[in-house]
Amino acid sequence: TGRRDFAGFATCLTVGLIQYRVAIDPSLGFFGQMQLLIAGLFLSLLALRRHLEGQCRRWLVAAVGLYLCCCLMYEVSYTLVFLYVCLILQAVDTWRRRLWTSLPFFMAAGSCALGTIVVRKLYPSDAYWNHADGNPGAVFMALFYQVTASLPLSYFVNDPLKIFPGPGLGGLARWIFSGGAIALGGSAVGLSLLCLRSPRATPETPSSPGVGSWCLAGLGLILAIFPAILISISPYHRASIKPGVGWIPLLIQDYGVGLLLAAALWKFVEATVLGGSNALSKRLVVALLVGVVVSVTYRANQDVVRCFNAVPGSRLFRGVVGNAGGAWHEQRKLLESALGAGLLAEIPEKSTVVIAREYPYWYDSTYSRFFYAAHSGKSLVTLPPGASPAPGEAYRVRDVLLGRESGYVVLSRNVPAASASSQSRIFVRHRDLSRQADPFRIKSQGTAGSADDPLVSWEQLRVIKSGRDWAIYALEAPGKSLAPDSIQVVFNRPR
């Protein structure tokens, strides 16, 4: 547009449209794929603008190269070729030159699309990406849900997993006033007012000719709608799309919706109706609207993020995401700390380790050996709970989480529950470990059937290695039999 004030206002509004979801989320997952794609796409469009403003042909080559990278990264980029067409139609006055300038972008998208079709024909499979369905009703509904999911507060309003407060004003007010949402919303109001200050009374000299209103609207519509087209013809992806929940191109669509809403609100402020052009009342209403959207979106995003690490049984735990491993985040940090501290330093390479607990997707019969290799630096043979290797030839690792910053991991010989073992290694983590004179004591059930008895006090343990809030101890109890799974670390209250 050539206007910094409009660009700033559109940015304030678009930030409030980026909603996190307890589902397949483009911001919280996919290793930054969508962020890289969007950065490449916008840099490509900026390079094309530089070329259209009369700069050298190298800018056009850069624009085509970046767009080709986007096409290779994700197929939804194919339909975004019309963004370039929109800019070229606005800046170039002859049809011959328009066609020649657009051709490289169509060649990039067309070659990638053709390659996709050829590969699927030559190597057919039952994988979901090989199946498309053009049922008009199903395609339209998926397209509708995918596009409307990028509207402001769509996930908060639909709340498919019942994460957010109900319609009661009291609960909603307490919810919104917590977590710093009001401070952030107030900042958005102030920035919006700064950008909306009497634009006609203090015109800027554009740094470039900018694009017209029709081109701006075209860019917004293409960004908001076209990424959803290929998603809508896939039955696999359609099954995940519902009111307020879309597939990962939502992050691209947010920018399109933000551009359209910012342009509409800007036109509203400049219109002569309802108090005249640039009336203070209209600017306040628009700025407050932006502030509310930013506040509620930020507060909702906080709860969604907490869902990813919520433990089973807590209010925010949702199985659809918790079962993917996020619910065991604190257990993972405890195990990573123990292995990184050297709990398994004395275990020979290729030893067999029986894990006492399993956590899906990173610490189970499939992935635990990779976890140990990554964090202990050793190649070990891992067995799931209940496995029965030969007695004395395997080790057992049992982790117990007591809180966000406290827990312990016991390393012992893998022996039957009723057998005797007098030596173990214990990794203990607690924030007050180095501050208290007697931070904990060891208890054990001992041999099967006996009662809980104090076994070893903290002073009797031999320290092998220690840090600021952790230590590795050698638990040696001559003359006493220890059932490995019965060893408990009991923290004492600070005196």
Number of C-alpha atoms within 10 A of each C-alpha: 16 15 16 14 18 19 15 17 25 23 17 23 25 23 18 23 24 25 28 23 26 24 18 18 18 23 18 14 12 12 10 11 14 21 15 12 21 17 13 19 23 14 16 25 21 16 21 24 21 18 19 19 14 9 13 11 13 13 19 23 16 18 26 25 17 21 28 24 16 25 24 17 14 13 17 19 25 24 20 22 21 18 19 21 18 19 22 21 17 16 17 15 10 9 11 9 13 17 15 10 20 19 13 18 23 20 14 20 23 16 15 18 16 11 12 13 12 12 11 14 11 8 8 11 11 7 8 11 12 15 14 14 12 12 11 11 9 16 20 15 16 27 24 18 20 30 25 22 24 28 20 25 20 17 25 21 11 15 19 15 13 11 17 20 17 11 8 8 10 10 12 13 11 10 16 19 14 11 14 12 22 19 14 18 24 18 16 26 24 16 18 27 19 15 20 24 15 17 17 11 8 8 10 12 10 11 10 12 12 16 15 14 12 11 19 19 19 18 22 22 18 20 27 27 23 24 26 27 17 17 24 28 21 20 19 16 16 20 10 13 21 18 19 23 26 30 22 21 25 28 24 25 28 25 25 25 25 27 25 22 19 23 19 13 17 19 14 18 25 19 15 12 12 12 12 14 18 23 17 16 13 21 25 17 14 21 26 19 17 27 27 21 19 30 25 23 25 25 21 24 19 14 18 22 16 15 24 26 19 23 19 14 8 9 10 21 21 22 16 13 18 21 16 14 17 22 23 21 16 20 20 19 13 23 25 16 18 25 20 16 19 17 24 19 13 7 15 11 13 11 14 19 25 23 23 17 14 14 19 17 14 17 22 19 18 14 15 23 19 19 21 22 13 14 16 19 16 19 17 20 17 25 22 17 16 10 11 13 15 9 12 12 12 20 21 21 23 19 21 18 18 16 10 13 14 19 22 24 24 26 23 25 23 25 22 14 15 14 15 18 24 17 17 18 21 26 26 23 24 21 12 17 20 15 12 12 12 16 19 19 18 18 18 21 20 26 18 14 8 9 10 13 11 14 18 17 13 16 12 15 17 13 15 14 14 16 11 12 15 22 21 24 21 17 22 17 16 9 9 14 18 27 23 29 21 15 20 20 21 15 18 11 10 10 7
